[in-house]
């Protein structure tokens, strides 16, 4: 994650891709990777991660936060808000406190920040 904070996207993405592979494409590492792709300008790759997260959610519990961080990083704040506000979107195991998010990100709007603090 330090590489992302330093904006060393090439190294960050290489590490995140390896983490996804080693985890068997677990939702957490996928969310991190989608975030990395989004902030580095790799929109198509970030959207592919969102697709994988949607597919996984049909088979297992996937925190909406994993997708929300990608949407916010792509500038799609309303989609992130919609996802986080869905009934059941904050089920057991979902961490919504901003300091507990899997990655630190600029939420871009006070709406997202306020929702994450609830």
HELIX and SHEET records of a PDB file:
HELIX    1   1 UNK A    2  UNK A    5  1                                   4    
HELIX    2   2 UNK A    9  UNK A   23  1                                  15    
HELIX    3   3 UNK A   27  UNK A   39  1                                  13    
HELIX    4   4 UNK A   43  UNK A   57  1                                  15    
HELIX    5   5 UNK A   64  UNK A   73  1                                  10    
HELIX    6   6 UNK A   77  UNK A   85  1                                   9    
HELIX    7   7 UNK A   98  UNK A  100  5                                   3    
HELIX    8   8 UNK A  110  UNK A  117  1                                   8    
END                                                                             
